[in-house]
Amino acid sequence: MDLIRFLFDINGRVPRRTFAFASLAFAAGMLLAWRLALMFNDGTLGVGLAIGLPALAMILAYGAFAVRRMHDLGASGLWLWLALFGLRILTLDALRPHGWLAPVVAVAVGLPALAALAALLVLPSDLGENAYGLDPLSGRALRLRRV
């Protein structure tokens, strides 16, 4: 139960280092899922589920980590929806042939969203307690976690 709570709980805070390791694990897991999908895609439902369900679990876990990292910065996790919308525009709309304006808009909206997500890796945490809980690096939070 503690592993599931650690991976999927959106309450509380997570420090930069933990989020950085989660980002690396997410990137490696998604690359592995993509590679497996290319190797074993035979058009059957079983292979799609066997690869898609773990990939979905990784996406949900990474989303929970990102929300907790936003909490660590003192911001609501709802701000991630804006970044995800920008990334959607960057990845999908820039690839469609809509003329010259679509790629310009995609880059103008998508790159700030990508920068906002990258900022989660470098911005310092709120020191002490904030509206979302105790500082995960403080001694008090570590003592409470052990109890």
NUTIDO-621151 format. One record per residue (C-alpha): x, y, z; residue number from 1; residue in one letter. Coordinates in Angstrom, 2 decimals. Example, Ala and Ser with C-alpha at 12.3 -4.5 7.8 and 13.67 -1.06 7.14 Angstrom:
% NUTIDO-621151
- 12.30, -4.50, 7.80, 1, a
- 13.67, -1.06, 7.14, 2, s
END
This chain:
% NUTIDO-621151
- 0.00, 0.00, 0.00, 1, m
- 2.84, 2.42, 0.73, 2, d
- 4.29, 1.96, -2.78, 3, l
- 0.92, 2.71, -4.39, 4, i
- 0.50, 5.77, -2.17, 5, r
- 4.05, 6.90, -3.01, 6, f
- 3.44, 6.55, -6.75, 7, l
- -0.14, 7.77, -7.17, 8, f
- -1.00, 10.08, -4.25, 9, d
- -1.42, 13.74, -5.24, 10, i
- -1.42, 15.07, -1.67, 11, n
- 1.72, 16.39, -0.08, 12, g
- 5.05, 17.53, -1.49, 13, r
- 8.02, 15.99, -3.28, 14, v
- 11.49, 17.61, -3.43, 15, p
- 13.50, 18.37, -6.57, 16, r
- 15.78, 15.35, -6.37, 17, r
- 12.92, 12.88, -6.08, 18, t
- 11.12, 14.56, -8.98, 19, f
- 14.31, 14.45, -11.08, 20, a
- 14.68, 10.71, -10.48, 21, f
- 10.98, 10.21, -11.24, 22, a
- 11.47, 12.14, -14.50, 23, s
- 14.38, 9.93, -15.51, 24, l
- 12.45, 6.77, -14.64, 25, a
- 9.41, 8.03, -16.57, 26, f
- 11.49, 8.84, -19.66, 27, a
- 13.22, 5.45, -19.57, 28, a
- 9.93, 3.61, -19.03, 29, g
- 8.18, 5.43, -21.86, 30, m
- 11.11, 4.79, -24.23, 31, l
- 10.97, 1.11, -23.29, 32, l
- 7.19, 0.99, -23.84, 33, a
- 7.58, 2.72, -27.20, 34, w
- 10.31, 0.30, -28.25, 35, r
- 8.27, -2.71, -27.16, 36, l
- 5.26, -1.38, -29.05, 37, a
- 7.36, -1.12, -32.20, 38, l
- 8.83, -4.61, -31.76, 39, m
- 5.73, -6.57, -30.80, 40, f
- 2.87, -4.69, -32.44, 41, n
- 0.90, -7.33, -34.29, 42, d
- -2.43, -5.53, -34.16, 43, g
- -3.94, -7.68, -31.43, 44, t
- -5.66, -6.31, -28.37, 45, l
- -3.56, -8.37, -25.96, 46, g
- -0.27, -6.83, -27.03, 47, v
- -1.78, -3.34, -26.95, 48, g
- -3.08, -3.85, -23.43, 49, l
- 0.14, -5.46, -22.24, 50, a
- 2.12, -2.41, -23.35, 51, i
- -0.53, 0.30, -22.97, 52, g
- -1.65, -0.37, -19.41, 53, l
- 1.83, -0.12, -17.86, 54, p
- 2.46, 3.01, -19.96, 55, a
- -0.80, 4.50, -18.65, 56, l
- 0.23, 3.66, -15.08, 57, a
- 3.58, 5.42, -15.67, 58, m
- 1.81, 8.51, -17.02, 59, i
- -0.53, 8.64, -14.02, 60, l
- 2.32, 8.15, -11.55, 61, a
- 4.39, 10.85, -13.21, 62, y
- 1.40, 13.18, -13.15, 63, g
- 1.04, 12.58, -9.41, 64, a
- 4.74, 13.36, -8.92, 65, f
- 4.38, 16.56, -10.96, 66, a
- 1.38, 17.66, -8.88, 67, v
- 3.30, 17.04, -5.66, 68, r
- 6.27, 18.95, -7.07, 69, r
- 3.95, 21.88, -7.82, 70, m
- 2.76, 21.64, -4.20, 71, h
- 6.40, 21.77, -3.10, 72, d
- 6.71, 25.06, -4.97, 73, l
- 3.58, 26.38, -3.25, 74, g
- 1.40, 26.24, -6.37, 75, a
- -1.68, 24.26, -7.28, 76, s
- -1.29, 21.18, -9.43, 77, g
- -4.01, 22.54, -11.69, 78, l
- -1.37, 24.72, -13.38, 79, w
- -0.09, 21.54, -15.02, 80, l
- -3.17, 21.44, -17.25, 81, w
- -2.02, 24.66, -18.90, 82, l
- 1.41, 23.18, -19.55, 83, a
- -0.11, 19.97, -20.91, 84, l
- -2.34, 21.96, -23.24, 85, f
- 0.71, 23.82, -24.53, 86, g
- 2.61, 20.58, -25.07, 87, l
- -0.36, 19.12, -26.92, 88, r
- -0.33, 22.09, -29.27, 89, i
- 3.44, 21.78, -29.74, 90, l
- 3.41, 18.08, -30.53, 91, t
- 0.22, 17.67, -32.55, 92, l
- -0.61, 20.94, -34.26, 93, d
- 2.92, 21.64, -35.44, 94, a
- 2.95, 18.37, -37.36, 95, l
- -0.23, 18.97, -39.36, 96, r
- -0.08, 20.88, -42.64, 97, p
- -2.20, 23.96, -41.81, 98, h
- -0.06, 26.53, -43.55, 99, g
- 2.64, 28.69, -42.02, 100, w
- 0.71, 29.95, -38.99, 101, l
- 0.11, 26.63, -37.20, 102, a
- 3.79, 25.82, -36.55, 103, p
- 4.43, 29.39, -35.39, 104, v
- 1.52, 29.25, -32.91, 105, v
- 2.54, 25.75, -31.82, 106, a
- 6.06, 26.88, -31.01, 107, v
- 4.90, 30.14, -29.40, 108, a
- 2.52, 28.29, -27.06, 109, v
- 4.34, 24.99, -26.69, 110, g
- 7.85, 26.15, -25.85, 111, l
- 6.77, 28.16, -22.78, 112, p
- 4.82, 25.12, -21.62, 113, a
- 7.90, 22.96, -22.05, 114, l
- 9.96, 25.55, -20.17, 115, a
- 7.41, 25.57, -17.34, 116, a
- 7.67, 21.80, -16.97, 117, l
- 11.47, 21.99, -17.07, 118, a
- 11.36, 24.65, -14.36, 119, a
- 9.95, 22.03, -11.99, 120, l
- 13.41, 20.45, -12.04, 121, l
- 15.33, 23.59, -11.08, 122, v
- 13.16, 25.88, -8.96, 123, l
- 13.87, 25.69, -5.21, 124, p
- 11.26, 24.38, -2.81, 125, s
- 9.26, 26.49, -0.41, 126, d
- 11.11, 26.41, 2.87, 127, l
- 9.15, 25.16, 5.83, 128, g
- 5.49, 24.34, 5.85, 129, e
- 3.19, 25.65, 3.12, 130, n
- -0.49, 25.15, 2.31, 131, a
- 0.23, 21.67, 0.95, 132, y
- 2.13, 20.23, 3.89, 133, g
- 5.47, 20.06, 5.63, 134, l
- 8.78, 20.57, 3.86, 135, d
- 9.77, 17.02, 2.84, 136, p
- 13.42, 17.76, 3.58, 137, l
- 12.86, 19.11, 7.08, 138, s
- 13.70, 16.96, 10.07, 139, g
- 10.15, 17.31, 11.42, 140, r
- 8.62, 15.84, 8.25, 141, a
- 11.07, 12.94, 8.35, 142, l
- 10.24, 12.19, 11.99, 143, r
- 6.50, 12.28, 11.32, 144, l
- 6.89, 9.96, 8.34, 145, r
- 8.64, 7.32, 10.45, 146, r
- 5.84, 7.26, 13.07, 147, v
END
